Amino acid sequence: MGLKKTTASAILLLPGVLCVLATGCMPDGLLIQPVSTNRALKETVILRESVWASDKIAVIDVAGLLLNANEPKILGAGEHGVSLLLEQLDRARRDSNVKGVVLRINSPGGTVTASELMHEEITRFREKTGKPVVAAMMDVAASGGYFVACACDEILALDSTVTGSIGVLFQTFDLTGTMAKLGIGADAIVSGANKTGGSPFSKMTDEQRAIFQAMVDELYDQFVDVVVAGRPGLDEAGVRELADGRIFTSRQALELGLIDGIGSMRDAAASIKERTGSETVRLVRYHRPYGYVANYHASTPRPDGSVNLINVDLPALWSLTTPQFLYLWAPGG
């Protein structure tokens, strides 16, 4: 019986070994060991200013497309972004040694709902704990990414950061012309004339366009209100003048009052130390088990959508078939 089990195990391992050999990348060793199924977040120190430092600053990422759903993956489903953010904030809230949070944002935005929920959770964290949250913008912190940043006590950006894009996008497409060329027609039985509004299989009527425009305008007003509340130096008229969907460099954003300064992760941590009176700190990150983190740069995710105006990928969100209301910067979308 034992021999059969051993043989079966070897057969299961064989494809993985062959895959490694085929790639030509031999590991230093092969370790097989039982692992726990506990997926609770673990804390890792990513920077220690002193061996005696007891105060902590939690580094929390808001990255990629902001979805109120599990992140799309080729194999399986990824994390639920809103749920993960709340889990990390709860961990920081319960730890009395955590004096503040650096919210590292690397996102072109996402759905309206996900952006709103993240903004709400960060605002609630600040109000309930009194712990400061400083946004540290990376490559892109635009549209929904900027919406989330407005919940923070302070917003810093790198010299190379792209931000802004204050506005709303309702994305759909029209396949009727292509379908007609192929001799394909859509036939839907509906309860009302506007039930198929936004469908790619029928042309949008003037009435349907007016309905969606009114919804976009309302969501746009909410975005403007969030920026006005988060940027005391700007009034509504000033925000609306900037909020035509355009993006800004960090220097432009600083001059316009959309951010507070140009700075790095170290500057964001220094701001929290100054606000809380901490002399030396440990920067910590919360992650799922078995994810190795060398330092606070090693865990920086690449934003979906675009990086510094050049490298533009088709966002995973476009693979969804239903129309979406988006706070999203998507060049060429």
Secondary structure as a PSIPRED ss2 file (coil, helix, strand):
# PSIPRED VFORMAT (PSIPRED V4.0)

   1 M C   1.000  0.000  0.000
   2 G H   0.000  1.000  0.000
   3 L H   0.000  1.000  0.000
   4 K H   0.000  1.000  0.000
   5 K H   0.000  1.000  0.000
   6 T H   0.000  1.000  0.000
   7 T H   0.000  1.000  0.000
   8 A H   0.000  1.000  0.000
   9 S H   0.000  1.000  0.000
  10 A H   0.000  1.000  0.000
  11 I H   0.000  1.000  0.000
  12 L H   0.000  1.000  0.000
  13 L H   0.000  1.000  0.000
  14 L H   0.000  1.000  0.000
  15 P H   0.000  1.000  0.000
  16 G H   0.000  1.000  0.000
  17 V H   0.000  1.000  0.000
  18 L H   0.000  1.000  0.000
  19 C H   0.000  1.000  0.000
  20 V H   0.000  1.000  0.000
  21 L H   0.000  1.000  0.000
  22 A H   0.000  1.000  0.000
  23 T H   0.000  1.000  0.000
  24 G C   1.000  0.000  0.000
  25 C C   1.000  0.000  0.000
  26 M C   1.000  0.000  0.000
  27 P C   1.000  0.000  0.000
  28 D C   1.000  0.000  0.000
  29 G C   1.000  0.000  0.000
  30 L C   1.000  0.000  0.000
  31 L C   1.000  0.000  0.000
  32 I C   1.000  0.000  0.000
  33 Q C   1.000  0.000  0.000
  34 P C   1.000  0.000  0.000
  35 V C   1.000  0.000  0.000
  36 S C   1.000  0.000  0.000
  37 T C   1.000  0.000  0.000
  38 N C   1.000  0.000  0.000
  39 R C   1.000  0.000  0.000
  40 A C   1.000  0.000  0.000
  41 L C   1.000  0.000  0.000
  42 K E   0.000  0.000  1.000
  43 E E   0.000  0.000  1.000
  44 T E   0.000  0.000  1.000
  45 V E   0.000  0.000  1.000
  46 I E   0.000  0.000  1.000
  47 L E   0.000  0.000  1.000
  48 R E   0.000  0.000  1.000
  49 E C   1.000  0.000  0.000
  50 S C   1.000  0.000  0.000
  51 V C   1.000  0.000  0.000
  52 W C   1.000  0.000  0.000
  53 A C   1.000  0.000  0.000
  54 S C   1.000  0.000  0.000
  55 D E   0.000  0.000  1.000
  56 K E   0.000  0.000  1.000
  57 I E   0.000  0.000  1.000
  58 A E   0.000  0.000  1.000
  59 V E   0.000  0.000  1.000
  60 I E   0.000  0.000  1.000
  61 D E   0.000  0.000  1.000
  62 V E   0.000  0.000  1.000
  63 A E   0.000  0.000  1.000
  64 G C   1.000  0.000  0.000
  65 L C   1.000  0.000  0.000
  66 L E   0.000  0.000  1.000
  67 L C   1.000  0.000  0.000
  68 N C   1.000  0.000  0.000
  69 A C   1.000  0.000  0.000
  70 N E   0.000  0.000  1.000
  71 E E   0.000  0.000  1.000
  72 P E   0.000  0.000  1.000
  73 K C   1.000  0.000  0.000
  74 I C   1.000  0.000  0.000
  75 L C   1.000  0.000  0.000
  76 G C   1.000  0.000  0.000
  77 A E   0.000  0.000  1.000
  78 G E   0.000  0.000  1.000
  79 E E   0.000  0.000  1.000
  80 H E   0.000  0.000  1.000
  81 G H   0.000  1.000  0.000
  82 V H   0.000  1.000  0.000
  83 S H   0.000  1.000  0.000
  84 L H   0.000  1.000  0.000
  85 L H   0.000  1.000  0.000
  86 L H   0.000  1.000  0.000
  87 E H   0.000  1.000  0.000
  88 Q H   0.000  1.000  0.000
  89 L H   0.000  1.000  0.000
  90 D H   0.000  1.000  0.000
  91 R H   0.000  1.000  0.000
  92 A H   0.000  1.000  0.000
  93 R H   0.000  1.000  0.000
  94 R H   0.000  1.000  0.000
  95 D C   1.000  0.000  0.000
  96 S C   1.000  0.000  0.000
  97 N C   1.000  0.000  0.000
  98 V E   0.000  0.000  1.000
  99 K E   0.000  0.000  1.000
 100 G E   0.000  0.000  1.000
 101 V E   0.000  0.000  1.000
 102 V E   0.000  0.000  1.000
 103 L E   0.000  0.000  1.000
 104 R E   0.000  0.000  1.000
 105 I E   0.000  0.000  1.000
 106 N E   0.000  0.000  1.000
 107 S E   0.000  0.000  1.000
 108 P C   1.000  0.000  0.000
 109 G E   0.000  0.000  1.000
 110 G E   0.000  0.000  1.000
 111 T E   0.000  0.000  1.000
 112 V H   0.000  1.000  0.000
 113 T H   0.000  1.000  0.000
 114 A H   0.000  1.000  0.000
 115 S H   0.000  1.000  0.000
 116 E H   0.000  1.000  0.000
 117 L H   0.000  1.000  0.000
 118 M H   0.000  1.000  0.000
 119 H H   0.000  1.000  0.000
 120 E H   0.000  1.000  0.000
 121 E H   0.000  1.000  0.000
 122 I H   0.000  1.000  0.000
 123 T H   0.000  1.000  0.000
 124 R H   0.000  1.000  0.000
 125 F H   0.000  1.000  0.000
 126 R H   0.000  1.000  0.000
 127 E H   0.000  1.000  0.000
 128 K H   0.000  1.000  0.000
 129 T H   0.000  1.000  0.000
 130 G C   1.000  0.000  0.000
 131 K C   1.000  0.000  0.000
 132 P C   1.000  0.000  0.000
 133 V E   0.000  0.000  1.000
 134 V E   0.000  0.000  1.000
 135 A E   0.000  0.000  1.000
 136 A E   0.000  0.000  1.000
 137 M E   0.000  0.000  1.000
 138 M E   0.000  0.000  1.000
 139 D E   0.000  0.000  1.000
 140 V E   0.000  0.000  1.000
 141 A E   0.000  0.000  1.000
 142 A E   0.000  0.000  1.000
 143 S C   1.000  0.000  0.000
 144 G H   0.000  1.000  0.000
 145 G H   0.000  1.000  0.000
 146 Y H   0.000  1.000  0.000
 147 F H   0.000  1.000  0.000
 148 V H   0.000  1.000  0.000
 149 A H   0.000  1.000  0.000
 150 C C   1.000  0.000  0.000
 151 A C   1.000  0.000  0.000
 152 C C   1.000  0.000  0.000
 153 D C   1.000  0.000  0.000
 154 E E   0.000  0.000  1.000
 155 I E   0.000  0.000  1.000
 156 L E   0.000  0.000  1.000
 157 A E   0.000  0.000  1.000
 158 L C   1.000  0.000  0.000
 159 D C   1.000  0.000  0.000
 160 S C   1.000  0.000  0.000
 161 T C   1.000  0.000  0.000
 162 V E   0.000  0.000  1.000
 163 T E   0.000  0.000  1.000
 164 G E   0.000  0.000  1.000
 165 S C   1.000  0.000  0.000
 166 I C   1.000  0.000  0.000
 167 G C   1.000  0.000  0.000
 168 V C   1.000  0.000  0.000
 169 L E   0.000  0.000  1.000
 170 F E   0.000  0.000  1.000
 171 Q E   0.000  0.000  1.000
 172 T C   1.000  0.000  0.000
 173 F C   1.000  0.000  0.000
 174 D C   1.000  0.000  0.000
 175 L C   1.000  0.000  0.000
 176 T H   0.000  1.000  0.000
 177 G H   0.000  1.000  0.000
 178 T H   0.000  1.000  0.000
 179 M H   0.000  1.000  0.000
 180 A H   0.000  1.000  0.000
 181 K H   0.000  1.000  0.000
 182 L C   1.000  0.000  0.000
 183 G C   1.000  0.000  0.000
 184 I C   1.000  0.000  0.000
 185 G C   1.000  0.000  0.000
 186 A C   1.000  0.000  0.000
 187 D C   1.000  0.000  0.000
 188 A C   1.000  0.000  0.000
 189 I C   1.000  0.000  0.000
 190 V C   1.000  0.000  0.000
 191 S C   1.000  0.000  0.000
 192 G C   1.000  0.000  0.000
 193 A C   1.000  0.000  0.000
 194 N C   1.000  0.000  0.000
 195 K C   1.000  0.000  0.000
 196 T C   1.000  0.000  0.000
 197 G C   1.000  0.000  0.000
 198 G C   1.000  0.000  0.000
 199 S C   1.000  0.000  0.000
 200 P C   1.000  0.000  0.000
 201 F C   1.000  0.000  0.000
 202 S C   1.000  0.000  0.000
 203 K C   1.000  0.000  0.000
 204 M C   1.000  0.000  0.000
 205 T C   1.000  0.000  0.000
 206 D H   0.000  1.000  0.000
 207 E H   0.000  1.000  0.000
 208 Q H   0.000  1.000  0.000
 209 R H   0.000  1.000  0.000
 210 A H   0.000  1.000  0.000
 211 I H   0.000  1.000  0.000
 212 F H   0.000  1.000  0.000
 213 Q H   0.000  1.000  0.000
 214 A H   0.000  1.000  0.000
 215 M H   0.000  1.000  0.000
 216 V H   0.000  1.000  0.000
 217 D H   0.000  1.000  0.000
 218 E H   0.000  1.000  0.000
 219 L H   0.000  1.000  0.000
 220 Y H   0.000  1.000  0.000
 221 D H   0.000  1.000  0.000
 222 Q H   0.000  1.000  0.000
 223 F H   0.000  1.000  0.000
 224 V H   0.000  1.000  0.000
 225 D H   0.000  1.000  0.000
 226 V H   0.000  1.000  0.000
 227 V H   0.000  1.000  0.000
 228 V H   0.000  1.000  0.000
 229 A H   0.000  1.000  0.000
 230 G H   0.000  1.000  0.000
 231 R C   1.000  0.000  0.000
 232 P C   1.000  0.000  0.000
 233 G C   1.000  0.000  0.000
 234 L C   1.000  0.000  0.000
 235 D C   1.000  0.000  0.000
 236 E H   0.000  1.000  0.000
 237 A H   0.000  1.000  0.000
 238 G H   0.000  1.000  0.000
 239 V H   0.000  1.000  0.000
 240 R H   0.000  1.000  0.000
 241 E H   0.000  1.000  0.000
 242 L H   0.000  1.000  0.000
 243 A C   1.000  0.000  0.000
 244 D C   1.000  0.000  0.000
 245 G C   1.000  0.000  0.000
 246 R C   1.000  0.000  0.000
 247 I E   0.000  0.000  1.000
 248 F E   0.000  0.000  1.000
 249 T E   0.000  0.000  1.000
 250 S H   0.000  1.000  0.000
 251 R H   0.000  1.000  0.000
 252 Q H   0.000  1.000  0.000
 253 A H   0.000  1.000  0.000
 254 L H   0.000  1.000  0.000
 255 E H   0.000  1.000  0.000
 256 L H   0.000  1.000  0.000
 257 G C   1.000  0.000  0.000
 258 L C   1.000  0.000  0.000
 259 I C   1.000  0.000  0.000
 260 D C   1.000  0.000  0.000
 261 G E   0.000  0.000  1.000
 262 I E   0.000  0.000  1.000
 263 G C   1.000  0.000  0.000
 264 S C   1.000  0.000  0.000
 265 M H   0.000  1.000  0.000
 266 R H   0.000  1.000  0.000
 267 D H   0.000  1.000  0.000
 268 A H   0.000  1.000  0.000
 269 A H   0.000  1.000  0.000
 270 A H   0.000  1.000  0.000
 271 S H   0.000  1.000  0.000
 272 I H   0.000  1.000  0.000
 273 K H   0.000  1.000  0.000
 274 E H   0.000  1.000  0.000
 275 R H   0.000  1.000  0.000
 276 T H   0.000  1.000  0.000
 277 G C   1.000  0.000  0.000
 278 S C   1.000  0.000  0.000
 279 E C   1.000  0.000  0.000
 280 T C   1.000  0.000  0.000
 281 V E   0.000  0.000  1.000
 282 R E   0.000  0.000  1.000
 283 L E   0.000  0.000  1.000
 284 V E   0.000  0.000  1.000
 285 R E   0.000  0.000  1.000
 286 Y E   0.000  0.000  1.000
 287 H E   0.000  0.000  1.000
 288 R C   1.000  0.000  0.000
 289 P C   1.000  0.000  0.000
 290 Y C   1.000  0.000  0.000
 291 G C   1.000  0.000  0.000
 292 Y C   1.000  0.000  0.000
 293 V C   1.000  0.000  0.000
 294 A C   1.000  0.000  0.000
 295 N C   1.000  0.000  0.000
 296 Y C   1.000  0.000  0.000
 297 H C   1.000  0.000  0.000
 298 A C   1.000  0.000  0.000
 299 S C   1.000  0.000  0.000
 300 T C   1.000  0.000  0.000
 301 P C   1.000  0.000  0.000
 302 R C   1.000  0.000  0.000
 303 P C   1.000  0.000  0.000
 304 D C   1.000  0.000  0.000
 305 G C   1.000  0.000  0.000
 306 S E   0.000  0.000  1.000
 307 V E   0.000  0.000  1.000
 308 N C   1.000  0.000  0.000
 309 L C   1.000  0.000  0.000
 310 I C   1.000  0.000  0.000
 311 N E   0.000  0.000  1.000
 312 V E   0.000  0.000  1.000
 313 D C   1.000  0.000  0.000
 314 L C   1.000  0.000  0.000
 315 P C   1.000  0.000  0.000
 316 A H   0.000  1.000  0.000
 317 L H   0.000  1.000  0.000
 318 W H   0.000  1.000  0.000
 319 S H   0.000  1.000  0.000
 320 L C   1.000  0.000  0.000
 321 T C   1.000  0.000  0.000
 322 T C   1.000  0.000  0.000
 323 P C   1.000  0.000  0.000
 324 Q E   0.000  0.000  1.000
 325 F E   0.000  0.000  1.000
 326 L E   0.000  0.000  1.000
 327 Y E   0.000  0.000  1.000
 328 L E   0.000  0.000  1.000
 329 W C   1.000  0.000  0.000
 330 A C   1.000  0.000  0.000
 331 P C   1.000  0.000  0.000
 332 G C   1.000  0.000  0.000
 333 G C   1.000  0.000  0.000
